[in-house]
Amino acid sequence: MSALAQELEVARRIARQAGDILLQVYATDFSVTDKAGGAGPVTVADERANAFIVGELRKAFPSDGVVAEEKEDVSDAKRFSRCWFVDPLDGTQEFVNRNGEFAIHIGLAVEGRAALGVVYRAVGDVLYSGVVGEQGYVEDPQGRRALRVSDVADPAQLRLVVSRSHRSKTTDAVVQRLGITKERESGSVGLKCGLLAEAHCDLYVHVSDKSYRWDNCAPEAVIRSAGGVLTDLAGDAYLYDGSELQNRRGLLACNAAAFDKVLPVAAQVAREAGLLK
């Protein structure tokens, strides 16, 4: 029995219920507004799901902190040894584009480290869940399966998953230097990491500072429960202790077999782009 069995059960329930909230809005002619400072689009779906998830987590775990995207207050992560990181709608652009590739992220950090994660794709009813150090699972209409990353070690054979709406020249540089020829597009950090966790892809690299801890807390737990790795582009583990909210050093998710070969290349591109010193 997992030490975090109750937390996992509650997070899975909340994610599914929040998915229903997203789908209710998705079925309507919703309006889209831009966040302040050009931080991307936001809809009423983000806000309703955010309020619901935060409310449910506070009710279920009143002694835990909560940090959520639509309320950028990081103080809980500094004050509580256990803190939930919530992205109520990861892939808002995909939601707006109506391609189904958006997800709910509910992650739990303990003592500043990712410990548990649930990533839920409401369109298609796909739920990834995992506790770090334990076996992770995916559930969909076909059933429940254990997650396991691939063991492809040759960088040139890696299948890269790239952003559908945020492709960059820095990604192209990594692709060229590793000799990668196989690519797949997907929205949402969580869904990209889900593809790695199911061994449909092998690598995701984000050479940009345009992501935040709520983007990767849940996906990190899921991918690690599948035997994979998620770090910044220097190869350092991300801290969820409130010291920093923005992922200033990019993101690298990879199977374990190729990680040591991919990291130096990704780190060099990140240095050239000014993300690493």
C-alpha positions as CSV (number, residue, x, y, z in Angstrom):
1,M,0.0,0.0,0.0
2,S,1.4,3.4,-1.0
3,A,2.3,5.8,1.7
4,L,0.4,8.4,-0.4
5,A,-2.5,6.2,-1.3
6,Q,-5.2,8.5,0.1
7,E,-3.6,11.6,-1.6
8,L,-3.5,9.7,-4.9
9,E,-7.1,8.7,-4.7
10,V,-8.3,12.2,-3.8
11,A,-6.2,13.8,-6.6
12,R,-7.5,11.3,-9.2
13,R,-11.1,12.1,-8.1
14,I,-10.6,15.8,-8.2
15,A,-8.9,15.7,-11.6
16,R,-11.8,13.8,-13.1
17,Q,-14.3,16.2,-11.6
18,A,-12.4,19.2,-12.8
19,G,-12.2,17.5,-16.3
20,D,-16.0,17.6,-16.4
21,I,-15.9,21.4,-15.6
22,L,-13.5,21.9,-18.5
23,L,-15.6,19.9,-20.9
24,Q,-18.7,21.8,-20.0
25,V,-17.0,25.0,-21.0
26,Y,-15.3,23.3,-24.0
27,A,-18.8,22.5,-25.4
28,T,-19.8,26.2,-25.4
29,D,-18.8,29.3,-27.4
30,F,-16.4,30.5,-24.7
31,S,-14.5,33.7,-24.8
32,V,-10.7,34.0,-24.5
33,T,-8.8,36.8,-22.8
34,D,-5.1,37.5,-22.6
35,K,-3.2,37.3,-19.3
36,A,-1.4,40.4,-18.1
37,G,2.1,40.8,-19.5
38,G,1.6,38.6,-22.5
39,A,1.6,35.4,-20.4
40,G,-0.8,33.7,-22.8
41,P,-4.6,33.1,-23.1
42,V,-7.0,32.4,-20.3
43,T,-10.6,31.2,-20.3
44,V,-13.4,30.8,-17.8
45,A,-12.6,27.1,-17.9
46,D,-9.1,27.8,-16.4
47,E,-10.7,29.9,-13.6
48,R,-13.6,27.6,-12.7
49,A,-11.4,24.5,-12.7
50,N,-8.7,26.3,-10.6
51,A,-11.2,27.4,-8.0
52,F,-12.7,23.9,-7.8
53,I,-9.4,22.0,-7.5
54,V,-8.0,24.4,-4.9
55,G,-11.2,24.3,-2.9
56,E,-11.3,20.5,-2.9
57,L,-7.6,20.1,-2.0
58,R,-7.9,22.6,0.9
59,K,-11.0,20.7,2.1
60,A,-9.3,17.3,1.9
61,F,-5.9,18.3,3.2
62,P,-6.3,21.5,5.3
63,S,-2.7,21.3,6.7
64,D,-1.1,21.3,3.2
65,G,-0.2,24.3,1.1
66,V,-1.5,24.9,-2.5
67,V,0.1,26.8,-5.3
68,A,-2.1,27.2,-8.4
69,E,-1.5,28.8,-11.8
70,E,-4.5,31.2,-11.7
71,K,-3.4,32.5,-8.3
72,E,0.3,33.2,-8.5
73,D,1.1,33.1,-4.8
74,V,4.1,31.0,-3.9
75,S,4.0,31.6,-0.2
76,D,2.4,28.3,0.6
77,A,5.3,26.4,-0.9
78,K,7.6,28.2,1.6
79,R,5.4,27.7,4.6
80,F,4.3,24.1,4.3
81,S,6.5,20.9,4.0
82,R,3.7,19.5,1.8
83,C,2.5,21.6,-1.0
84,W,0.2,20.9,-4.0
85,F,1.0,22.4,-7.4
86,V,-2.0,22.8,-9.6
87,D,-2.3,23.7,-13.3
88,P,-6.1,23.6,-13.9
89,L,-5.7,23.7,-17.7
90,D,-2.3,22.9,-19.1
91,G,-2.4,23.7,-22.8
92,T,-5.0,26.6,-22.9
93,Q,-3.9,27.3,-26.4
94,E,-4.9,23.8,-27.4
95,F,-8.2,24.2,-25.5
96,V,-8.8,27.4,-27.6
97,N,-7.8,25.6,-30.8
98,R,-10.2,22.8,-29.8
99,N,-7.7,19.9,-30.6
100,G,-8.3,18.1,-27.3
101,E,-4.6,18.2,-26.2
102,F,-5.0,19.9,-22.8
103,A,-4.7,18.4,-19.4
104,I,-5.2,19.0,-15.7
105,H,-2.1,18.7,-13.5
106,I,-2.3,18.0,-9.8
107,G,1.1,17.4,-8.2
108,L,2.2,17.1,-4.6
109,A,5.7,18.1,-3.4
110,V,7.0,16.9,-0.1
111,E,10.0,18.8,1.5
112,G,10.5,20.6,-1.8
113,R,10.6,17.5,-4.1
114,A,8.0,16.2,-6.5
115,A,6.3,13.1,-4.8
116,L,3.0,12.5,-6.5
117,G,1.3,13.4,-9.7
118,V,-1.9,13.1,-11.6
119,V,-2.2,14.3,-15.2
120,Y,-5.7,14.0,-16.7
121,R,-6.7,14.5,-20.3
122,A,-10.5,15.0,-20.2
123,V,-10.9,14.6,-24.0
124,G,-10.6,10.8,-24.4
125,D,-10.6,10.2,-20.6
126,V,-6.9,9.4,-20.1
127,L,-5.5,9.6,-16.6
128,Y,-1.8,9.2,-15.8
129,S,-0.9,8.9,-12.1
130,G,2.3,8.1,-10.2
131,V,4.1,8.3,-6.9
132,V,7.9,8.7,-7.1
133,G,9.6,5.4,-6.1
134,E,6.5,3.4,-7.0
135,Q,4.9,2.0,-10.2
136,G,2.9,4.5,-12.1
137,Y,-0.2,3.8,-14.2
138,V,-2.3,5.1,-17.1
139,E,-6.1,4.5,-17.2
140,D,-8.2,5.0,-20.3
141,P,-11.3,3.4,-21.9
142,Q,-9.1,0.4,-22.8
143,G,-8.2,-0.3,-19.2
144,R,-5.3,0.2,-16.7
145,R,-1.7,-0.3,-17.7
146,A,1.6,0.1,-15.9
147,L,3.8,2.9,-17.2
148,R,7.4,2.2,-18.3
149,V,9.7,4.5,-20.4
150,S,11.5,3.1,-23.4
151,D,15.1,1.8,-23.2
152,V,16.2,3.5,-26.5
153,A,19.8,4.6,-25.8
154,D,21.1,5.9,-29.1
155,P,20.3,9.6,-29.4
156,A,19.7,9.4,-33.2
157,Q,17.0,6.8,-32.6
158,L,15.1,8.9,-30.0
159,R,11.5,9.9,-30.8
160,L,11.1,13.5,-29.8
161,V,7.8,15.0,-28.7
162,V,7.6,18.7,-29.5
163,S,5.1,21.5,-28.7
164,R,2.3,21.9,-31.1
165,S,2.1,25.7,-30.6
166,H,5.5,26.6,-29.1
167,R,8.2,25.1,-31.5
168,S,11.5,27.0,-31.3
169,K,14.8,27.3,-33.1
170,T,16.6,26.1,-29.9
171,T,14.6,22.8,-30.2
172,D,15.8,22.6,-33.8
173,A,19.4,23.0,-32.6
174,V,19.1,20.0,-30.2
175,V,17.4,17.9,-32.9
176,Q,20.3,18.6,-35.4
177,R,23.1,17.9,-32.9
178,L,21.6,14.6,-31.7
179,G,20.7,13.5,-35.2
180,I,17.0,13.0,-34.3
181,T,14.7,12.2,-37.3
182,K,11.5,11.1,-35.5
183,E,9.2,13.7,-34.1
184,R,5.6,13.9,-32.8
185,E,3.6,17.0,-31.9
186,S,1.6,17.3,-28.7
187,G,0.1,20.0,-26.5
188,S,0.5,20.2,-22.7
189,V,3.7,19.4,-20.8
190,G,1.8,16.6,-18.9
191,L,0.6,14.9,-22.1
192,K,4.1,15.0,-23.6
193,C,5.5,13.4,-20.4
194,G,2.6,10.9,-20.6
195,L,3.8,9.9,-24.1
196,L,7.3,9.3,-22.6
197,A,5.9,7.4,-19.7
198,E,4.0,5.1,-22.1
199,A,7.1,4.7,-24.3
200,H,5.4,6.2,-27.3
201,C,8.2,8.9,-27.3
202,D,11.6,9.1,-25.7
203,L,12.5,12.7,-25.2
204,Y,11.0,16.2,-24.5
205,V,13.2,19.3,-24.3
206,H,12.0,22.8,-23.6
207,V,14.8,25.3,-24.1
208,S,12.9,28.3,-22.7
209,D,12.1,29.9,-19.4
210,K,8.4,30.1,-20.3
211,S,7.2,27.4,-17.9
212,Y,6.5,27.2,-14.2
213,R,6.5,24.7,-11.4
214,W,2.8,23.9,-11.7
215,D,3.6,22.8,-15.3
216,N,6.0,20.1,-14.2
217,C,5.4,19.0,-10.6
218,A,2.7,16.4,-11.6
219,P,4.4,15.3,-14.9
220,E,7.7,14.8,-13.0
221,A,6.2,12.4,-10.6
222,V,4.4,10.5,-13.4
223,I,7.5,10.2,-15.6
224,R,9.7,9.2,-12.6
225,S,7.1,6.5,-11.6
226,A,7.7,5.1,-15.1
227,G,11.5,5.0,-14.7
228,G,12.2,8.3,-16.5
229,V,14.0,11.5,-15.7
230,L,12.8,15.1,-15.5
231,T,15.3,17.9,-14.7
232,D,16.3,21.4,-15.7
233,L,18.7,21.8,-18.6
234,A,21.7,21.7,-16.3
235,G,20.6,18.2,-15.2
236,D,19.5,19.5,-11.7
237,A,16.4,18.3,-10.0
238,Y,13.7,21.0,-9.7
239,L,12.9,22.3,-6.2
240,Y,9.3,23.0,-5.3
241,D,10.1,24.8,-2.0
242,G,8.9,28.3,-3.1
243,S,12.4,29.6,-3.7
244,E,11.5,30.0,-7.4
245,L,8.3,29.6,-9.4
246,Q,9.5,30.1,-13.0
247,N,11.5,27.3,-14.7
248,R,14.3,29.7,-15.7
249,R,16.6,26.8,-16.8
250,G,14.2,25.1,-19.2
251,L,13.1,21.5,-19.0
252,L,14.4,18.1,-20.0
253,A,12.3,14.9,-19.8
254,C,13.9,11.7,-21.1
255,N,14.1,8.0,-20.7
256,A,16.9,6.9,-18.3
257,A,18.9,5.1,-21.0
258,A,19.6,8.1,-23.2
259,F,19.7,10.9,-20.5
260,D,23.5,11.0,-20.0
261,K,24.0,11.4,-23.8
262,V,21.3,14.0,-24.3
263,L,22.0,16.2,-21.3
264,P,25.4,17.6,-22.5
265,V,23.9,18.6,-25.9
266,A,20.8,20.1,-24.4
267,A,22.9,22.0,-21.8
268,Q,25.2,23.4,-24.5
269,V,22.2,24.7,-26.5
270,A,20.7,26.2,-23.3
271,R,24.1,28.0,-22.6
272,E,24.1,29.4,-26.2
273,A,20.5,30.6,-25.7
274,G,21.5,32.3,-22.4
275,L,19.4,30.0,-20.1
276,L,22.5,28.5,-18.4
277,K,25.6,30.3,-17.3
